[in-house]
Amino acid sequence: MTLAGLQQLSVSQSELVLPYVHAITALQMLETAGAPLLGWEGWLLYPDGTLGHADKYQGTVETVKA
């Protein structure tokens, strides 16, 4: 899988939003390339078909300290 292939699987055009198994692949690829992970957000697919963030588990603001 390539980064371009993962981008095609994304449910967002402006962000890389992937199912868990593909997100892990993307993280491994980015780590191998030496790219830093600056943050993450969990997205949910609700029963009505909408996508959004969980109220309880938003994710991180930032994973590295300046």
CHARMM-style PDB file with segment names, atoms N, HN, CA, C and O in Angstrom:
ATOM      1  N   MET     1       0.853  -1.179   0.000  1.00  0.00      PROA
ATOM      2  CA  MET     1       0.000   0.000   0.000  1.00  0.00      PROA
ATOM      3  C   MET     1       0.892   1.233   0.000  1.00  0.00      PROA
ATOM      4  O   MET     1       1.898   1.294   0.706  1.00  0.00      PROA
ATOM      5  N   THR     2       0.506   2.196  -0.794  1.00  0.00      PROA
ATOM      6  HN  THR     2      -0.311   2.146  -1.368  1.00  0.00      PROA
ATOM      7  CA  THR     2       1.242   3.458  -0.867  1.00  0.00      PROA
ATOM      8  C   THR     2       0.454   4.537  -0.139  1.00  0.00      PROA
ATOM      9  O   THR     2      -0.728   4.362   0.158  1.00  0.00      PROA
ATOM     10  N   LEU     3       1.118   5.654   0.145  1.00  0.00      PROA
ATOM     11  HN  LEU     3       2.078   5.796  -0.097  1.00  0.00      PROA
ATOM     12  CA  LEU     3       0.424   6.773   0.775  1.00  0.00      PROA
ATOM     13  C   LEU     3      -0.697   7.283  -0.130  1.00  0.00      PROA
ATOM     14  O   LEU     3      -1.771   7.642   0.352  1.00  0.00      PROA
ATOM     15  N   ALA     4      -0.450   7.314  -1.431  1.00  0.00      PROA
ATOM     16  HN  ALA     4       0.422   7.022  -1.822  1.00  0.00      PROA
ATOM     17  CA  ALA     4      -1.497   7.734  -2.373  1.00  0.00      PROA
ATOM     18  C   ALA     4      -2.688   6.782  -2.317  1.00  0.00      PROA
ATOM     19  O   ALA     4      -3.837   7.216  -2.393  1.00  0.00      PROA
ATOM     20  N   GLY     5      -2.416   5.494  -2.186  1.00  0.00      PROA
ATOM     21  HN  GLY     5      -1.483   5.141  -2.125  1.00  0.00      PROA
ATOM     22  CA  GLY     5      -3.488   4.516  -2.057  1.00  0.00      PROA
ATOM     23  C   GLY     5      -4.293   4.728  -0.786  1.00  0.00      PROA
ATOM     24  O   GLY     5      -5.518   4.606  -0.789  1.00  0.00      PROA
ATOM     25  N   LEU     6      -3.594   5.049   0.309  1.00  0.00      PROA
ATOM     26  HN  LEU     6      -2.599   5.149   0.311  1.00  0.00      PROA
ATOM     27  CA  LEU     6      -4.289   5.329   1.564  1.00  0.00      PROA
ATOM     28  C   LEU     6      -5.130   6.595   1.451  1.00  0.00      PROA
ATOM     29  O   LEU     6      -6.241   6.653   1.976  1.00  0.00      PROA
ATOM     30  N   GLN     7      -4.605   7.606   0.768  1.00  0.00      PROA
ATOM     31  HN  GLN     7      -3.702   7.559   0.341  1.00  0.00      PROA
ATOM     32  CA  GLN     7      -5.359   8.850   0.583  1.00  0.00      PROA
ATOM     33  C   GLN     7      -6.649   8.587  -0.189  1.00  0.00      PROA
ATOM     34  O   GLN     7      -7.666   9.231   0.071  1.00  0.00      PROA
ATOM     35  N   GLN     8      -6.619   7.657  -1.124  1.00  0.00      PROA
ATOM     36  HN  GLN     8      -5.793   7.133  -1.335  1.00  0.00      PROA
ATOM     37  CA  GLN     8      -7.826   7.321  -1.886  1.00  0.00      PROA
ATOM     38  C   GLN     8      -8.857   6.624  -1.002  1.00  0.00      PROA
ATOM     39  O   GLN     8     -10.053   6.704  -1.282  1.00  0.00      PROA
ATOM     40  N   LEU     9      -8.422   5.942   0.059  1.00  0.00      PROA
ATOM     41  HN  LEU     9      -7.450   5.877   0.286  1.00  0.00      PROA
ATOM     42  CA  LEU     9      -9.331   5.274   0.985  1.00  0.00      PROA
ATOM     43  C   LEU     9      -9.922   6.227   2.026  1.00  0.00      PROA
ATOM     44  O   LEU     9     -10.886   5.888   2.712  1.00  0.00      PROA
ATOM     45  N   SER    10      -9.339   7.416   2.135  1.00  0.00      PROA
ATOM     46  HN  SER    10      -8.556   7.692   1.577  1.00  0.00      PROA
ATOM     47  CA  SER    10      -9.776   8.377   3.150  1.00  0.00      PROA
ATOM     48  C   SER    10     -11.213   8.832   2.901  1.00  0.00      PROA
ATOM     49  O   SER    10     -11.618   9.051   1.760  1.00  0.00      PROA
ATOM     50  N   VAL    11     -11.974   8.971   3.983  1.00  0.00      PROA
ATOM     51  HN  VAL    11     -11.645   8.794   4.911  1.00  0.00      PROA
ATOM     52  CA  VAL    11     -13.353   9.457   3.866  1.00  0.00      PROA
ATOM     53  C   VAL    11     -13.406  10.983   3.850  1.00  0.00      PROA
ATOM     54  O   VAL    11     -14.486  11.562   3.732  1.00  0.00      PROA
ATOM     55  N   SER    12     -12.258  11.634   3.966  1.00  0.00      PROA
ATOM     56  HN  SER    12     -11.381  11.163   4.062  1.00  0.00      PROA
ATOM     57  CA  SER    12     -12.168  13.090   3.930  1.00  0.00      PROA
ATOM     58  C   SER    12     -11.196  13.493   2.827  1.00  0.00      PROA
ATOM     59  O   SER    12     -10.172  12.840   2.628  1.00  0.00      PROA
ATOM     60  N   GLN    13     -11.511  14.547   2.127  1.00  0.00      PROA
ATOM     61  HN  GLN    13     -12.343  15.077   2.289  1.00  0.00      PROA
ATOM     62  CA  GLN    13     -10.615  15.064   1.090  1.00  0.00      PROA
ATOM     63  C   GLN    13      -9.512  15.939   1.682  1.00  0.00      PROA
ATOM     64  O   GLN    13      -8.459  16.099   1.063  1.00  0.00      PROA
ATOM     65  N   SER    14      -9.732  16.509   2.868  1.00  0.00      PROA
ATOM     66  HN  SER    14     -10.587  16.379   3.371  1.00  0.00      PROA
ATOM     67  CA  SER    14      -8.766  17.439   3.452  1.00  0.00      PROA
ATOM     68  C   SER    14      -7.892  16.825   4.540  1.00  0.00      PROA
ATOM     69  O   SER    14      -6.862  17.389   4.908  1.00  0.00      PROA
ATOM     70  N   GLU    15      -8.311  15.653   5.059  1.00  0.00      PROA
ATOM     71  HN  GLU    15      -9.148  15.194   4.760  1.00  0.00      PROA
ATOM     72  CA  GLU    15      -7.554  14.980   6.107  1.00  0.00      PROA
ATOM     73  C   GLU    15      -7.463  13.500   5.771  1.00  0.00      PROA
ATOM     74  O   GLU    15      -8.290  12.970   5.030  1.00  0.00      PROA
ATOM     75  N   LEU    16      -6.456  12.837   6.319  1.00  0.00      PROA
ATOM     76  HN  LEU    16      -5.783  13.267   6.921  1.00  0.00      PROA
ATOM     77  CA  LEU    16      -6.332  11.398   6.133  1.00  0.00      PROA
ATOM     78  C   LEU    16      -7.163  10.721   7.219  1.00  0.00      PROA
ATOM     79  O   LEU    16      -6.725  10.619   8.366  1.00  0.00      PROA
ATOM     80  N   VAL    17      -8.355  10.260   6.862  1.00  0.00      PROA
ATOM     81  HN  VAL    17      -8.711  10.343   5.931  1.00  0.00      PROA
ATOM     82  CA  VAL    17      -9.297   9.638   7.803  1.00  0.00      PROA
ATOM     83  C   VAL    17      -9.540   8.211   7.326  1.00  0.00      PROA
ATOM     84  O   VAL    17     -10.184   7.976   6.304  1.00  0.00      PROA
ATOM     85  N   LEU    18      -9.005   7.263   8.099  1.00  0.00      PROA
ATOM     86  HN  LEU    18      -8.482   7.454   8.929  1.00  0.00      PROA
ATOM     87  CA  LEU    18      -8.969   5.866   7.657  1.00  0.00      PROA
ATOM     88  C   LEU    18      -9.553   4.933   8.716  1.00  0.00      PROA
ATOM     89  O   LEU    18      -9.551   5.250   9.906  1.00  0.00      PROA
ATOM     90  N   PRO    19     -10.052   3.778   8.269  1.00  0.00      PROA
ATOM     91  CA  PRO    19     -10.411   2.728   9.229  1.00  0.00      PROA
ATOM     92  C   PRO    19      -9.151   2.299   9.993  1.00  0.00      PROA
ATOM     93  O   PRO    19      -8.032   2.485   9.515  1.00  0.00      PROA
ATOM     94  N   TYR    20      -9.345   1.730  11.170  1.00  0.00      PROA
ATOM     95  HN  TYR    20     -10.254   1.579  11.558  1.00  0.00      PROA
ATOM     96  CA  TYR    20      -8.241   1.384  12.068  1.00  0.00      PROA
ATOM     97  C   TYR    20      -7.116   0.635  11.372  1.00  0.00      PROA
ATOM     98  O   TYR    20      -5.957   1.037  11.480  1.00  0.00      PROA
ATOM     99  N   VAL    21      -7.420  -0.429  10.672  1.00  0.00      PROA
ATOM    100  HN  VAL    21      -8.361  -0.756  10.584  1.00  0.00      PROA
ATOM    101  CA  VAL    21      -6.366  -1.257  10.067  1.00  0.00      PROA
ATOM    102  C   VAL    21      -5.533  -0.448   9.067  1.00  0.00      PROA
ATOM    103  O   VAL    21      -4.319  -0.637   8.986  1.00  0.00      PROA
ATOM    104  N   HSD    22      -6.157   0.436   8.319  1.00  0.00      PROA
ATOM    105  HN  HSD    22      -7.143   0.590   8.385  1.00  0.00      PROA
ATOM    106  CA  HSD    22      -5.417   1.275   7.367  1.00  0.00      PROA
ATOM    107  C   HSD    22      -4.678   2.406   8.086  1.00  0.00      PROA
ATOM    108  O   HSD    22      -3.615   2.835   7.638  1.00  0.00      PROA
ATOM    109  N   ALA    23      -5.231   2.884   9.186  1.00  0.00      PROA
ATOM    110  HN  ALA    23      -6.094   2.536   9.550  1.00  0.00      PROA
ATOM    111  CA  ALA    23      -4.547   3.922   9.963  1.00  0.00      PROA
ATOM    112  C   ALA    23      -3.241   3.381  10.532  1.00  0.00      PROA
ATOM    113  O   ALA    23      -2.228   4.080  10.536  1.00  0.00      PROA
ATOM    114  N   ILE    24      -3.262   2.137  11.014  1.00  0.00      PROA
ATOM    115  HN  ILE    24      -4.086   1.569  11.011  1.00  0.00      PROA
ATOM    116  CA  ILE    24      -2.036   1.528  11.532  1.00  0.00      PROA
ATOM    117  C   ILE    24      -0.999   1.401  10.424  1.00  0.00      PROA
ATOM    118  O   ILE    24       0.182   1.668  10.646  1.00  0.00      PROA
ATOM    119  N   THR    25      -1.430   0.998   9.235  1.00  0.00      PROA
ATOM    120  HN  THR    25      -2.389   0.781   9.055  1.00  0.00      PROA
ATOM    121  CA  THR    25      -0.519   0.916   8.088  1.00  0.00      PROA
ATOM    122  C   THR    25       0.070   2.287   7.778  1.00  0.00      PROA
ATOM    123  O   THR    25       1.273   2.408   7.543  1.00  0.00      PROA
ATOM    124  N   ALA    26      -0.766   3.315   7.778  1.00  0.00      PROA
ATOM    125  HN  ALA    26      -1.743   3.217   7.969  1.00  0.00      PROA
ATOM    126  CA  ALA    26      -0.294   4.677   7.492  1.00  0.00      PROA
ATOM    127  C   ALA    26       0.725   5.122   8.542  1.00  0.00      PROA
ATOM    128  O   ALA    26       1.741   5.727   8.201  1.00  0.00      PROA
ATOM    129  N   LEU    27       0.461   4.826   9.812  1.00  0.00      PROA
ATOM    130  HN  LEU    27      -0.364   4.334  10.090  1.00  0.00      PROA
ATOM    131  CA  LEU    27       1.398   5.199  10.874  1.00  0.00      PROA
ATOM    132  C   LEU    27       2.737   4.494  10.698  1.00  0.00      PROA
ATOM    133  O   LEU    27       3.791   5.097  10.902  1.00  0.00      PROA
ATOM    134  N   GLN    28       2.697   3.238  10.327  1.00  0.00      PROA
ATOM    135  HN  GLN    28       1.841   2.748  10.162  1.00  0.00      PROA
ATOM    136  CA  GLN    28       3.939   2.494  10.098  1.00  0.00      PROA
ATOM    137  C   GLN    28       4.716   3.080   8.927  1.00  0.00      PROA
ATOM    138  O   GLN    28       5.941   3.194   8.989  1.00  0.00      PROA
ATOM    139  N   MET    29       4.023   3.446   7.875  1.00  0.00      PROA
ATOM    140  HN  MET    29       3.029   3.353   7.825  1.00  0.00      PROA
ATOM    141  CA  MET    29       4.679   4.044   6.706  1.00  0.00      PROA
ATOM    142  C   MET    29       5.306   5.385   7.068  1.00  0.00      PROA
ATOM    143  O   MET    29       6.438   5.675   6.678  1.00  0.00      PROA
ATOM    144  N   LEU    30       4.572   6.194   7.809  1.00  0.00      PROA
ATOM    145  HN  LEU    30       3.653   5.959   8.125  1.00  0.00      PROA
ATOM    146  CA  LEU    30       5.081   7.517   8.187  1.00  0.00      PROA
ATOM    147  C   LEU    30       6.267   7.391   9.142  1.00  0.00      PROA
ATOM    148  O   LEU    30       7.227   8.156   9.045  1.00  0.00      PROA
ATOM    149  N   GLU    31       6.202   6.430  10.062  1.00  0.00      PROA
ATOM    150  HN  GLU    31       5.422   5.809  10.140  1.00  0.00      PROA
ATOM    151  CA  GLU    31       7.321   6.201  10.977  1.00  0.00      PROA
ATOM    152  C   GLU    31       8.567   5.780  10.196  1.00  0.00      PROA
ATOM    153  O   GLU    31       9.660   6.283  10.456  1.00  0.00      PROA
ATOM    154  N   THR    32       8.408   4.865   9.245  1.00  0.00      PROA
ATOM    155  HN  THR    32       7.520   4.457   9.033  1.00  0.00      PROA
ATOM    156  CA  THR    32       9.524   4.411   8.420  1.00  0.00      PROA
ATOM    157  C   THR    32      10.144   5.578   7.654  1.00  0.00      PROA
ATOM    158  O   THR    32      11.359   5.633   7.463  1.00  0.00      PROA
ATOM    159  N   ALA    33       9.301   6.501   7.222  1.00  0.00      PROA
ATOM    160  HN  ALA    33       8.315   6.456   7.377  1.00  0.00      PROA
ATOM    161  CA  ALA    33       9.781   7.664   6.464  1.00  0.00      PROA
ATOM    162  C   ALA    33      10.377   8.742   7.370  1.00  0.00      PROA
ATOM    163  O   ALA    33      10.943   9.721   6.884  1.00  0.00      PROA
ATOM    164  N   GLY    34      10.247   8.559   8.695  1.00  0.00      PROA
ATOM    165  HN  GLY    34       9.788   7.764   9.090  1.00  0.00      PROA
ATOM    166  CA  GLY    34      10.801   9.547   9.624  1.00  0.00      PROA
ATOM    167  C   GLY    34       9.898  10.735   9.873  1.00  0.00      PROA
ATOM    168  O   GLY    34      10.339  11.740  10.429  1.00  0.00      PROA
ATOM    169  N   ALA    35       8.646  10.639   9.472  1.00  0.00      PROA
ATOM    170  HN  ALA    35       8.288   9.823   9.020  1.00  0.00      PROA
ATOM    171  CA  ALA    35       7.707  11.747   9.677  1.00  0.00      PROA
ATOM    172  C   ALA    35       7.204  11.741  11.113  1.00  0.00      PROA
ATOM    173  O   ALA    35       6.852  10.682  11.634  1.00  0.00      PROA
ATOM    174  N   PRO    36       7.163  12.904  11.767  1.00  0.00      PROA
ATOM    175  CA  PRO    36       6.666  12.952  13.140  1.00  0.00      PROA
ATOM    176  C   PRO    36       5.139  12.890  13.194  1.00  0.00      PROA
ATOM    177  O   PRO    36       4.461  13.400  12.302  1.00  0.00      PROA
ATOM    178  N   LEU    37       4.609  12.271  14.228  1.00  0.00      PROA
ATOM    179  HN  LEU    37       5.159  11.856  14.952  1.00  0.00      PROA
ATOM    180  CA  LEU    37       3.174  12.274  14.472  1.00  0.00      PROA
ATOM    181  C   LEU    37       2.890  13.444  15.402  1.00  0.00      PROA
ATOM    182  O   LEU    37       3.355  13.462  16.541  1.00  0.00      PROA
ATOM    183  N   LEU    38       2.136  14.409  14.925  1.00  0.00      PROA
ATOM    184  HN  LEU    38       1.759  14.394  13.999  1.00  0.00      PROA
ATOM    185  CA  LEU    38       1.863  15.603  15.715  1.00  0.00      PROA
ATOM    186  C   LEU    38       0.563  15.511  16.496  1.00  0.00      PROA
ATOM    187  O   LEU    38       0.374  16.242  17.469  1.00  0.00      PROA
ATOM    188  N   GLY    39      -0.330  14.629  16.087  1.00  0.00      PROA
ATOM    189  HN  GLY    39      -0.177  14.036  15.297  1.00  0.00      PROA
ATOM    190  CA  GLY    39      -1.589  14.487  16.804  1.00  0.00      PROA
ATOM    191  C   GLY    39      -2.496  13.515  16.085  1.00  0.00      PROA
ATOM    192  O   GLY    39      -2.194  13.076  14.975  1.00  0.00      PROA
ATOM    193  N   TRP    40      -3.619  13.175  16.722  1.00  0.00      PROA
ATOM    194  HN  TRP    40      -3.864  13.532  17.623  1.00  0.00      PROA
ATOM    195  CA  TRP    40      -4.595  12.287  16.108  1.00  0.00      PROA
ATOM    196  C   TRP    40      -5.972  12.645  16.636  1.00  0.00      PROA
ATOM    197  O   TRP    40      -6.114  13.255  17.696  1.00  0.00      PROA
ATOM    198  N   GLU    41      -6.962  12.262  15.889  1.00  0.00      PROA
ATOM    199  HN  GLU    41      -6.847  11.767  15.027  1.00  0.00      PROA
ATOM    200  CA  GLU    41      -8.357  12.419  16.291  1.00  0.00      PROA
ATOM    201  C   GLU    41      -9.099  11.152  15.910  1.00  0.00      PROA
ATOM    202  O   GLU    41      -8.909  10.618  14.817  1.00  0.00      PROA
ATOM    203  N   GLY    42      -9.923  10.684  16.789  1.00  0.00      PROA
ATOM    204  HN  GLY    42     -10.077  11.118  17.677  1.00  0.00      PROA
ATOM    205  CA  GLY    42     -10.778   9.561  16.459  1.00  0.00      PROA
ATOM    206  C   GLY    42     -12.063  10.055  15.800  1.00  0.00      PROA
ATOM    207  O   GLY    42     -12.712  10.966  16.313  1.00  0.00      PROA
ATOM    208  N   TRP    43     -12.425   9.471  14.687  1.00  0.00      PROA
ATOM    209  HN  TRP    43     -11.898   8.731  14.270  1.00  0.00      PROA
ATOM    210  CA  TRP    43     -13.679   9.790  14.009  1.00  0.00      PROA
ATOM    211  C   TRP    43     -14.618   8.603  14.165  1.00  0.00      PROA
ATOM    212  O   TRP    43     -14.178   7.454  14.201  1.00  0.00      PROA
ATOM    213  N   LEU    44     -15.894   8.881  14.255  1.00  0.00      PROA
ATOM    214  HN  LEU    44     -16.252   9.814  14.226  1.00  0.00      PROA
ATOM    215  CA  LEU    44     -16.910   7.831  14.368  1.00  0.00      PROA
ATOM    216  C   LEU    44     -17.859   7.891  13.187  1.00  0.00      PROA
ATOM    217  O   LEU    44     -18.178   8.969  12.686  1.00  0.00      PROA
ATOM    218  N   LEU    45     -18.305   6.729  12.749  1.00  0.00      PROA
ATOM    219  HN  LEU    45     -18.045   5.853  13.156  1.00  0.00      PROA
ATOM    220  CA  LEU    45     -19.360   6.636  11.750  1.00  0.00      PROA
ATOM    221  C   LEU    45     -20.633   6.308  12.527  1.00  0.00      PROA
ATOM    222  O   LEU    45     -20.766   5.212  13.071  1.00  0.00      PROA
ATOM    223  N   TYR    46     -21.552   7.242  12.577  1.00  0.00      PROA
ATOM    224  HN  TYR    46     -21.443   8.132  12.135  1.00  0.00      PROA
ATOM    225  CA  TYR    46     -22.786   7.086  13.343  1.00  0.00      PROA
ATOM    226  C   TYR    46     -23.816   6.284  12.550  1.00  0.00      PROA
ATOM    227  O   TYR    46     -23.738   6.212  11.324  1.00  0.00      PROA
ATOM    228  N   PRO    47     -24.776   5.684  13.246  1.00  0.00      PROA
ATOM    229  CA  PRO    47     -25.792   4.858  12.572  1.00  0.00      PROA
ATOM    230  C   PRO    47     -26.527   5.579  11.438  1.00  0.00      PROA
ATOM    231  O   PRO    47     -26.977   4.941  10.486  1.00  0.00      PROA
ATOM    232  N   ASP    48     -26.649   6.910  11.539  1.00  0.00      PROA
ATOM    233  HN  ASP    48     -26.283   7.428  12.312  1.00  0.00      PROA
ATOM    234  CA  ASP    48     -27.348   7.650  10.481  1.00  0.00      PROA
ATOM    235  C   ASP    48     -26.452   7.956   9.282  1.00  0.00      PROA
ATOM    236  O   ASP    48     -26.883   8.597   8.323  1.00  0.00      PROA
ATOM    237  N   GLY    49     -25.182   7.485   9.343  1.00  0.00      PROA
ATOM    238  HN  GLY    49     -24.831   6.964  10.122  1.00  0.00      PROA
ATOM    239  CA  GLY    49     -24.268   7.672   8.217  1.00  0.00      PROA
ATOM    240  C   GLY    49     -23.362   8.886   8.317  1.00  0.00      PROA
ATOM    241  O   GLY    49     -22.478   9.058   7.478  1.00  0.00      PROA
ATOM    242  N   THR    50     -23.561   9.736   9.327  1.00  0.00      PROA
ATOM    243  HN  THR    50     -24.279   9.596  10.008  1.00  0.00      PROA
ATOM    244  CA  THR    50     -22.703  10.904   9.467  1.00  0.00      PROA
ATOM    245  C   THR    50     -21.386  10.535  10.132  1.00  0.00      PROA
ATOM    246  O   THR    50     -21.299   9.558  10.875  1.00  0.00      PROA
ATOM    247  N   LEU    51     -20.379  11.322   9.855  1.00  0.00      PROA
ATOM    248  HN  LEU    51     -20.449  12.116   9.251  1.00  0.00      PROA
ATOM    249  CA  LEU    51     -19.058  11.155  10.465  1.00  0.00      PROA
ATOM    250  C   LEU    51     -18.814  12.292  11.434  1.00  0.00      PROA
ATOM    251  O   LEU    51     -19.242  13.422  11.198  1.00  0.00      PROA
ATOM    252  N   GLY    52     -18.135  11.998  12.512  1.00  0.00      PROA
ATOM    253  HN  GLY    52     -17.787  11.081  12.704  1.00  0.00      PROA
ATOM    254  CA  GLY    52     -17.801  13.053  13.463  1.00  0.00      PROA
ATOM    255  C   GLY    52     -16.894  12.530  14.555  1.00  0.00      PROA
ATOM    256  O   GLY    52     -16.489  11.367  14.544  1.00  0.00      PROA
ATOM    257  N   HSD    53     -16.584  13.393  15.487  1.00  0.00      PROA
ATOM    258  HN  HSD    53     -16.914  14.337  15.496  1.00  0.00      PROA
ATOM    259  CA  HSD    53     -15.709  13.051  16.589  1.00  0.00      PROA
ATOM    260  C   HSD    53     -16.517  12.577  17.793  1.00  0.00      PROA
ATOM    261  O   HSD    53     -17.662  12.984  17.990  1.00  0.00      PROA
ATOM    262  N   ALA    54     -15.902  11.714  18.589  1.00  0.00      PROA
ATOM    263  HN  ALA    54     -14.972  11.384  18.429  1.00  0.00      PROA
ATOM    264  CA  ALA    54     -16.523  11.275  19.831  1.00  0.00      PROA
ATOM    265  C   ALA    54     -16.399  12.392  20.857  1.00  0.00      PROA
ATOM    266  O   ALA    54     -15.364  13.055  20.927  1.00  0.00      PROA
ATOM    267  N   ASP    55     -17.435  12.606  21.648  1.00  0.00      PROA
ATOM    268  HN  ASP    55     -18.276  12.068  21.591  1.00  0.00      PROA
ATOM    269  CA  ASP    55     -17.367  13.618  22.697  1.00  0.00      PROA
ATOM    270  C   ASP    55     -16.350  13.234  23.764  1.00  0.00      PROA
ATOM    271  O   ASP    55     -15.628  14.090  24.274  1.00  0.00      PROA
ATOM    272  N   LYS    56     -16.293  11.947  24.102  1.00  0.00      PROA
ATOM    273  HN  LYS    56     -16.880  11.251  23.688  1.00  0.00      PROA
ATOM    274  CA  LYS    56     -15.436  11.483  25.181  1.00  0.00      PROA
ATOM    275  C   LYS    56     -13.990  11.292  24.735  1.00  0.00      PROA
ATOM    276  O   LYS    56     -13.074  11.529  25.523  1.00  0.00      PROA
ATOM    277  N   TYR    57     -13.762  10.870  23.496  1.00  0.00      PROA
ATOM    278  HN  TYR    57     -14.505  10.677  22.856  1.00  0.00      PROA
ATOM    279  CA  TYR    57     -12.418  10.561  23.020  1.00  0.00      PROA
ATOM    280  C   TYR    57     -12.076  11.387  21.789  1.00  0.00      PROA
ATOM    281  O   TYR    57     -12.079  10.882  20.667  1.00  0.00      PROA
ATOM    282  N   GLN    58     -11.790  12.638  22.008  1.00  0.00      PROA
ATOM    283  HN  GLN    58     -11.788  13.049  22.919  1.00  0.00      PROA
ATOM    284  CA  GLN    58     -11.495  13.547  20.908  1.00  0.00      PROA
ATOM    285  C   GLN    58     -10.177  13.204  20.232  1.00  0.00      PROA
ATOM    286  O   GLN    58     -10.064  13.295  19.009  1.00  0.00      PROA
ATOM    287  N   GLY    59      -9.192  12.817  21.005  1.00  0.00      PROA
ATOM    288  HN  GLY    59      -9.284  12.743  21.998  1.00  0.00      PROA
ATOM    289  CA  GLY    59      -7.855  12.583  20.469  1.00  0.00      PROA
ATOM    290  C   GLY    59      -6.870  13.477  21.173  1.00  0.00      PROA
ATOM    291  O   GLY    59      -7.095  13.864  22.320  1.00  0.00      PROA
ATOM    292  N   THR    60      -5.791  13.812  20.516  1.00  0.00      PROA
ATOM    293  HN  THR    60      -5.609  13.497  19.585  1.00  0.00      PROA
ATOM    294  CA  THR    60      -4.769  14.652  21.129  1.00  0.00      PROA
ATOM    295  C   THR    60      -4.798  16.033  20.510  1.00  0.00      PROA
ATOM    296  O   THR    60      -5.228  16.213  19.370  1.00  0.00      PROA
ATOM    297  N   VAL    61      -4.340  16.993  21.268  1.00  0.00      PROA
ATOM    298  HN  VAL    61      -3.991  16.847  22.194  1.00  0.00      PROA
ATOM    299  CA  VAL    61      -4.140  18.324  20.714  1.00  0.00      PROA
ATOM    300  C   VAL    61      -2.808  18.333  19.995  1.00  0.00      PROA
ATOM    301  O   VAL    61      -2.669  18.898  18.910  1.00  0.00      PROA
ATOM    302  N   GLU    62      -1.819  17.689  20.629  1.00  0.00      PROA
ATOM    303  HN  GLU    62      -1.932  17.230  21.510  1.00  0.00      PROA
ATOM    304  CA  GLU    62      -0.465  17.661  20.089  1.00  0.00      PROA
ATOM    305  C   GLU    62       0.302  16.595  20.843  1.00  0.00      PROA
ATOM    306  O   GLU    62       0.150  16.479  22.059  1.00  0.00      PROA
ATOM    307  N   THR    63       1.119  15.815  20.162  1.00  0.00      PROA
ATOM    308  HN  THR    63       1.243  15.909  19.174  1.00  0.00      PROA
ATOM    309  CA  THR    63       1.848  14.741  20.833  1.00  0.00      PROA
ATOM    310  C   THR    63       3.298  15.090  21.115  1.00  0.00      PROA
ATOM    311  O   THR    63       3.987  14.339  21.806  1.00  0.00      PROA
ATOM    312  N   VAL    64       3.772  16.203  20.600  1.00  0.00      PROA
ATOM    313  HN  VAL    64       3.212  16.813  20.039  1.00  0.00      PROA
ATOM    314  CA  VAL    64       5.165  16.599  20.869  1.00  0.00      PROA
ATOM    315  C   VAL    64       5.168  17.903  21.628  1.00  0.00      PROA
ATOM    316  O   VAL    64       4.283  18.741  21.453  1.00  0.00      PROA
ATOM    317  N   LYS    65       6.174  18.073  22.479  1.00  0.00      PROA
ATOM    318  HN  LYS    65       6.893  17.392  22.621  1.00  0.00      PROA
ATOM    319  CA  LYS    65       6.300  19.313  23.245  1.00  0.00      PROA
ATOM    320  C   LYS    65       7.243  20.251  22.520  1.00  0.00      PROA
ATOM    321  O   LYS    65       8.287  19.845  22.009  1.00  0.00      PROA
ATOM    322  N   ALA    66       6.856  21.496  22.489  1.00  0.00      PROA
ATOM    323  HN  ALA    66       6.007  21.825  22.904  1.00  0.00      PROA
ATOM    324  CA  ALA    66       7.681  22.502  21.797  1.00  0.00      PROA
ATOM    325  C   ALA    66       8.855  22.895  22.640  1.00  0.00      PROA
ATOM    326  OT1 ALA    66       9.661  23.729  22.226  1.00  0.00      PROA
TER     327      ALA     66
END
